[in-house]
């Protein structure tokens, strides 16, 4: 869906922001760009919708070179969410969300209906929030409005620059969960910029780790970035606790379960679904102070997961990554 082919950005003073970047994003995939400040991740994002023009290379969306498009037309077809939200302060929430459909020539009724539909989708009741102004909302609520506005024209591509960075950690976690739910439903092609490796591995189908000087150090699925860092920079960036982070991206598999034979209900810390992660299961064990949890798929119990099973799963996950 999105392809960056040899894309680079060098400023007039010789500063290299992005260096010969090759990157592809599949249709319906969410890719997170992560790295330290000044590594070129936000510059990369802005080159996709031509807020910054590349110096070298090509950027294609659905096979079309973005440099052949009118920049204004291009941006109207791409959702864009930033940390500061960028809502119009003197317009009501409803009007903020209606902006892009109205630019496309939609009737006010259709644009209003679309705005209310999207407000419902991001968890804001139009009856309560449509008539409010941005300053009357919390930071998390304003961020939700920003997402709704970006989705208003039903764009196939969504660019997000530190979208959850301006809210407290609890609200941030809720917004991440809410957006993951939306993404499962809408299947947009998303590029999300973050400086937080935990957010990147939680949100991304794939993670692009940028190093200083605009170099792409590694581009892979979260488990591979955590389990098999490409170089010393990536290993340092993801941190010594990357083994713990792998819990959040490693699924539960049948081969790591033990049979239910002889296990009593009192021994179980609870039950998790088969699509849960090791982190979900281990957190439940610790919270309930029990030596194991049950795992089920629908109405069928598949077995029990113990701490030994968690250890086996992590070891197997590391072994499965390319060296």
GIRA-V305923 format. One record per pair of residues at least 24 apart in sequence whose ideal C-beta (glycine too) atoms are under 10 Angstrom apart, sorted by the first residue. I is the first residue (numbers start at 1). J is the second residue. Records with the same first field share a line. If there is no record, write none. Layout:
# GIRA-V305923
I = J  J
This chain:
# GIRA-V305923
1 = 25  26  27  28  29  60  61  62  63  156  157  188  189
2 = 26  27  29  31  48  59  60  61  62  66  78  156  157  159  189  190  191
3 = 58  59  60  61  62  63  65
4 = 44  47  48  54  57  58  59  60  191  216
5 = 56  57  58  59  60  65
6 = 54  56  57  58
7 = 43  44  47  48  54  55  56  57  58  59  214
8 = 40  47  54  55  56  57  214
9 = 40  43  44  46  47  52  53  54  55  56  57  214
10 = 54  55  56  214
11 = 43  52  55
15 = 213  214
16 = 40  55  213  214  215
17 = 41  42  43  44  47  52  54  55  213  214
18 = 43  44  47  52  54  55  56  57  210  213  214  215  216
19 = 56  210  211  213  214  215  216
20 = 56  57  214  215  216
21 = 47  54  56  57  59  208  210  214  215  216  219
22 = 57  216  219
23 = 48  59  191  206  208  216  219
24 = 60  206  219
25 = 61  157  189  190  191  205  206  208
26 = 189  205  206
27 = 62  156  157  187  188  189
28 = 156  183  186  187  188  189  190  205
29 = 183  187  188  189  190  191  204  205  206
30 = 158  160  179  180  183  187  188  189  190  191  192  203  204  205  206  207
31 = 189  190  191  192  193  200  203  204  205  206  207  208  219
32 = 160  190  191  192  193  194  196  197  199  200  201  202  203  204  205  206  207  208  209  222  225
33 = 160  161  191  192  193  194  195  200  204  207  208  209  210  216  219
34 = 192  193  194  195  196  197  198  199  200  201  203  204  207  208  209  210  225  237  238
35 = 193  194  195  197  200  208  209  210  211  212  214  215  216  217  233  234  237
36 = 195  209  210  211  212  233  237
37 = 195  212
38 = 210  212  213  214
39 = 195  209  210  211  212  213  214  215  216  217  237
40 = 210  211  212  213  214  215  216
41 = 161  162  191  192  193  194  195  208  209  210  214  216
42 = 82  83  161  162  193  195  210
43 = 193  210  214
44 = 159  191  193  208  210  214  216
45 = 80  82  159  160  161  162  191  192  193
46 = 80  159  161  193
48 = 74  78  80  157  159  191
49 = 74  75  76  77  78  79  80  157  159  191
50 = 74  75  78
51 = 75  80  159  161
61 = 156  157  189
62 = 156  157  189
72 = 103
74 = 157
75 = 100  155  159
76 = 100  103  104  153  155
77 = 104  153  154  155  156  157
78 = 150  153  155  156  157  158  159  189  191
79 = 146  147  148  149  150  151  152  153  154  155  156  157  158  159  160  188  190
80 = 146  149  150  155  157  158  159  160  161  163
81 = 143  146  147  148  149  150  151  158  159  160  161  162  163  164  179  190  192
82 = 143  146  150  159  160  161  162  163  165  166  193
83 = 143  146  160  161  162  163  164  165  166  167  193  194
84 = 142  143  146  161  162  165  166
85 = 134  137  139  141  142  143  144  145  146  147  149  163  166
86 = 134  142  146  149  150
87 = 133  134  135  137  142  143  145  146  149
88 = 133  134  149
89 = 133  134  135
90 = 133  134  135
91 = 133  134
92 = 129  130  131  132  133  134  136
93 = 119  124  126  128  129  130  131  132  133  134  136  137  141  142  144  145  148  149
94 = 119  126  129  130  131  132  145
95 = 130  131  133
96 = 130  133  134  142  145  146  148  149  152
97 = 122  124  126  130  145  146  147  148  149  150  151  152
98 = 130  149  152
99 = 149  152  153
100 = 149  150  151  152  153  154  155
101 = 149  152  153  154
102 = 152
103 = 152  153
104 = 152  153
106 = 152  153
111 = 152  153
114 = 148  151  152  153  154
115 = 145  148  149  152
116 = 148
117 = 148  151  152
118 = 144  145  147  148  149  150  151  152  154  182
119 = 144  145  148
120 = 148
121 = 147  148  151  178  181  182  185  186
122 = 146  147  148  149  151  175  178  179  181  182
123 = 148  174  175  178  181  182
124 = 148
138 = 167  168  171
139 = 164  166  167  168  171  172  175
140 = 164  166  167  168  170  171  172  174  175  178
141 = 167  171  175
142 = 166  167
143 = 167  171  172  175  178  179
144 = 174  175  178  179
147 = 175  178  179  182
148 = 182
150 = 188
151 = 182  186  188
154 = 186  188
155 = 188  189
156 = 187  188  189
157 = 188  189  190  191
158 = 182  183  186  188  189  190  191  192
159 = 189  190  191  192  193
160 = 190  191  192  193  194  203
161 = 191  192  193  194
162 = 192  193  194  195  196  199
163 = 192  193  194  199  203
164 = 192  194  196  199  203
165 = 193  194  195  196  199
172 = 196  199
173 = 198  199  202
176 = 202  203
177 = 202  203
179 = 203
197 = 222  225  226  234  237  238  239  241  242  245
198 = 238  239  241  245  248
200 = 225  238  245
201 = 225  226  238  242  245  246  248  249
202 = 245  248  249  277  279
204 = 249
207 = 234  238  249
209 = 233  234  237  238
210 = 237
211 = 237
220 = 321  322
221 = 249  321
222 = 246  248  249  250
223 = 248  249  250  251  317  318  320  321
224 = 249  317  318  320  321  322
225 = 249  321
226 = 250  317  318  321
227 = 314  317  318  319  320  321  322
228 = 318  320  321  322  323
229 = 321
243 = 314  318
244 = 279  282  314
245 = 279
246 = 277  278  279  313  314  317  318
247 = 277  278  279  280  281  282  283  310  313  314  317
248 = 277  278  279  280  283
249 = 277  278  279  317
250 = 277  278  279  310  313  314  316  317  318
251 = 275  276  277  278  280  313  317
252 = 276  277  278  280  281  293  295  302  303  305  309  310  313
253 = 278  295  302  305  309  312  313  316  317
254 = 295  297  302  303
255 = 303  309  312  313  316
256 = 295  303  305  306  308  309  310  311  312  313  314  315  316  317
257 = 292  294  295  301  302  303  304  305  306  309  312  313
258 = 292  295  303  304  305  306  308  309
259 = 301  302  303  304
260 = 294  295  301  302  303  304
261 = 303  304
263 = 291  292  294  301  303  304
265 = 294
266 = 290
267 = 291  292  293  294  304
268 = 292  293  294  304
269 = 293  294  304  305
270 = 294
271 = 295  296  301  304
272 = 296  305
273 = 297  298  302
274 = 298  300  302  303
276 = 305
277 = 313
278 = 305  309  310  311  313  314  317
279 = 310
281 = 305  306  307  309  310  313
282 = 307  310
285 = 310
